[in-house]
Amino acid sequence: MRQTVTRADYFEAALRILATDGHRALKMSALCKMLGVTTGSFYNYFGNWAEFTPQLLDYWEKEQTVRIDELSNRAATPSARISVLKELASQLPHESETAIRAWSNADPLVATFQKRVDQERLAALRGAIADIVPDPAMTDLLAVMGVGLLVGVQSIRSPVDRGELHRVLDEYERALLRHAALID
């Protein structure tokens, strides 16, 4: 058995289980087996499964949405911010994200997190686009298109072809920048 694991180790292992086997396979026994620990280790960190689930989802939200927005805000220019968002979106754990979205259809707690993540991603993209597209209605539309492209590729490709996704997001970025240039 493995000696020491962290909360992050549990969360990353849970995301791997979601990616490979879906939300129905995410069980304490599978998680502990993957990490090579006993259930006592799990209980030491989380107390019970009902405490683990929201902490996992909070981790996912912070790592895959809040952190990405923070990193993109460090970009020197508005177009660089769009590029950073695109690059980081390409690196998301897409299969885990697809499993979380499916899980959200069956679990109200997961649905709450999923909706919040979608809204945070829309807000982050909207903020980046607003710096290059001054029309608020167009900014909103372009943000919905961007998040929709990401979710759409995640939904129709399993596993996600990262090269294809990158090409889709490259074309979206070019369209955004062309649109911004046309209205300047």
VEXDREN-2710 file (C-alpha; in Angstrom, 1 decimal):
% VEXDREN-2710
k/r/px/py/pz
1/MET/0.0/0.0/0.0
2/ARG/1.0/3.5/-0.7
3/GLN/2.0/5.5/2.3
4/THR/1.0/9.1/1.8
5/VAL/-1.5/10.7/-0.6
6/THR/-2.8/14.2/-0.7
7/ARG/-6.3/15.6/-1.2
8/ALA/-5.2/16.6/-4.7
9/ASP/-4.1/12.9/-5.3
10/TYR/-7.6/11.8/-4.5
11/PHE/-9.2/14.4/-6.8
12/GLU/-6.8/13.7/-9.7
13/ALA/-7.5/9.9/-9.3
14/ALA/-11.2/10.6/-9.3
15/LEU/-10.9/12.6/-12.5
16/ARG/-9.0/9.7/-14.1
17/ILE/-11.7/7.3/-13.1
18/LEU/-14.4/9.6/-14.5
19/ALA/-12.4/9.9/-17.7
20/THR/-11.9/6.2/-18.2
21/ASP/-15.0/4.6/-16.7
22/GLY/-17.6/7.4/-16.1
23/HIS/-19.4/8.6/-13.0
24/ARG/-21.0/5.3/-12.1
25/ALA/-17.6/3.8/-11.6
26/LEU/-16.4/6.6/-9.2
27/LYS/-16.6/4.7/-5.9
28/MET/-14.5/4.9/-2.8
29/SER/-13.1/1.4/-3.3
30/ALA/-12.0/2.1/-6.9
31/LEU/-10.4/5.4/-5.8
32/CYS/-8.5/3.8/-2.9
33/LYS/-7.4/0.9/-5.1
34/MET/-6.1/3.3/-7.8
35/LEU/-4.1/5.2/-5.1
36/GLY/-3.0/2.1/-3.3
37/VAL/-4.4/3.2/0.0
38/THR/-6.9/1.9/2.5
39/THR/-10.4/3.4/3.0
40/GLY/-9.1/4.6/6.3
41/SER/-6.9/7.1/4.4
42/PHE/-10.0/8.3/2.5
43/TYR/-11.9/8.7/5.8
44/ASN/-9.0/10.6/7.3
45/TYR/-9.3/13.3/4.6
46/PHE/-13.0/13.4/3.8
47/GLY/-15.1/11.7/6.5
48/ASN/-17.5/10.2/4.0
49/TRP/-18.5/10.2/0.4
50/ALA/-21.0/13.0/0.8
51/GLU/-18.1/15.2/1.9
52/PHE/-15.8/14.1/-0.9
53/THR/-18.1/14.8/-3.9
54/PRO/-18.5/18.6/-3.4
55/GLN/-14.8/18.9/-2.6
56/LEU/-13.9/17.0/-5.8
57/LEU/-16.2/19.3/-7.8
58/ASP/-14.8/22.4/-6.1
59/TYR/-11.3/21.2/-7.0
60/TRP/-12.4/20.6/-10.6
61/GLU/-13.9/24.1/-10.8
62/LYS/-10.9/25.8/-9.3
63/GLU/-8.3/23.9/-11.4
64/GLN/-10.1/23.8/-14.7
65/THR/-11.9/27.2/-14.7
66/VAL/-10.8/29.7/-12.1
67/ARG/-7.1/28.9/-12.5
68/ILE/-7.5/29.2/-16.3
69/ASP/-9.2/32.6/-16.1
70/GLU/-6.5/33.8/-13.7
71/LEU/-3.7/32.6/-16.0
72/SER/-5.3/34.3/-19.0
73/ASN/-5.6/37.6/-17.2
74/ARG/-1.8/37.7/-17.0
75/ALA/-1.6/38.0/-20.8
76/ALA/-0.1/41.2/-22.1
77/THR/-2.7/42.0/-24.8
78/PRO/-6.4/41.1/-25.4
79/SER/-5.5/38.9/-28.3
80/ALA/-2.8/37.1/-26.2
81/ARG/-5.5/36.5/-23.6
82/ILE/-7.7/34.8/-26.2
83/SER/-4.8/32.7/-27.2
84/VAL/-4.0/31.7/-23.6
85/LEU/-7.7/30.7/-23.1
86/LYS/-7.6/28.6/-26.2
87/GLU/-4.4/26.8/-25.3
88/LEU/-5.6/26.1/-21.8
89/ALA/-9.0/25.0/-23.0
90/SER/-7.3/22.5/-25.4
91/GLN/-5.6/20.9/-22.3
92/LEU/-8.7/20.4/-20.2
93/PRO/-9.3/16.8/-19.1
94/HIS/-12.0/16.4/-21.7
95/GLU/-13.1/12.9/-21.0
96/SER/-13.5/13.8/-17.3
97/GLU/-15.5/16.9/-18.3
98/THR/-17.8/14.8/-20.4
99/ALA/-18.3/12.4/-17.5
100/ILE/-19.1/15.3/-15.2
101/ARG/-21.6/16.7/-17.6
102/ALA/-23.3/13.3/-17.9
103/TRP/-23.2/12.9/-14.1
104/SER/-24.9/16.4/-13.8
105/ASN/-27.9/14.9/-15.5
106/ALA/-28.5/12.5/-12.6
107/ASP/-27.2/14.5/-9.6
108/PRO/-28.5/18.0/-8.6
109/LEU/-25.3/18.8/-6.7
110/VAL/-23.2/18.0/-9.7
111/ALA/-25.6/20.0/-11.9
112/THR/-25.2/23.0/-9.7
113/PHE/-21.4/22.9/-10.1
114/GLN/-21.7/22.2/-13.9
115/LYS/-23.9/25.2/-14.4
116/ARG/-21.6/27.4/-12.4
117/VAL/-18.6/26.2/-14.3
118/ASP/-20.4/26.9/-17.6
119/GLN/-21.3/30.4/-16.4
120/GLU/-17.8/31.1/-15.2
121/ARG/-16.3/30.0/-18.5
122/LEU/-18.8/32.1/-20.4
123/ALA/-17.9/35.1/-18.2
124/ALA/-14.1/34.6/-18.7
125/LEU/-14.4/34.3/-22.4
126/ARG/-16.9/37.2/-22.6
127/GLY/-14.4/39.3/-20.6
128/ALA/-11.6/38.5/-23.0
129/ILE/-13.7/39.1/-26.1
130/ALA/-15.1/42.4/-24.7
131/ASP/-11.5/43.7/-24.9
132/ILE/-11.5/43.3/-28.7
133/VAL/-15.2/43.4/-29.6
134/PRO/-17.0/46.5/-28.2
135/ASP/-20.6/45.4/-29.0
136/PRO/-22.0/43.6/-25.8
137/ALA/-24.5/41.6/-27.8
138/MET/-21.9/40.4/-30.2
139/THR/-19.5/39.7/-27.3
140/ASP/-22.1/37.5/-25.6
141/LEU/-22.9/35.7/-28.8
142/LEU/-19.2/35.0/-29.5
143/ALA/-18.7/33.8/-25.9
144/VAL/-21.6/31.3/-26.3
145/MET/-20.1/30.1/-29.6
146/GLY/-16.7/29.5/-28.0
147/VAL/-18.0/27.6/-25.0
148/GLY/-20.4/25.8/-27.2
149/LEU/-17.6/24.7/-29.5
150/LEU/-15.7/23.3/-26.6
151/VAL/-18.7/21.4/-25.1
152/GLY/-19.7/20.3/-28.5
153/VAL/-16.4/18.7/-29.4
154/GLN/-16.3/17.1/-25.9
155/SER/-19.8/15.7/-26.6
156/ILE/-19.2/14.3/-30.1
157/ARG/-15.7/12.9/-29.8
158/SER/-14.8/10.3/-27.3
159/PRO/-11.9/10.3/-26.7
160/VAL/-11.4/13.9/-27.7
161/ASP/-9.0/14.3/-30.6
162/ARG/-6.8/17.1/-29.1
163/GLY/-5.4/17.9/-32.5
164/GLU/-8.9/18.3/-34.0
165/LEU/-10.0/20.4/-31.0
166/HIS/-7.0/22.6/-31.3
167/ARG/-7.8/23.2/-35.0
168/VAL/-11.4/24.0/-34.2
169/LEU/-10.3/26.5/-31.5
170/ASP/-7.6/27.9/-33.8
171/GLU/-10.3/28.7/-36.4
172/TYR/-12.5/30.2/-33.7
173/GLU/-9.7/32.4/-32.6
174/ARG/-9.0/33.5/-36.2
175/ALA/-12.8/34.3/-36.6
176/LEU/-12.8/36.4/-33.4
177/LEU/-9.7/38.3/-34.5
178/ARG/-11.1/38.8/-38.0
179/HIS/-14.4/40.1/-36.5
180/ALA/-12.5/42.5/-34.2
181/ALA/-10.5/43.8/-37.2
182/LEU/-13.6/44.3/-39.3
183/ILE/-15.3/46.5/-36.7
184/ASP/-12.3/48.6/-35.8
END
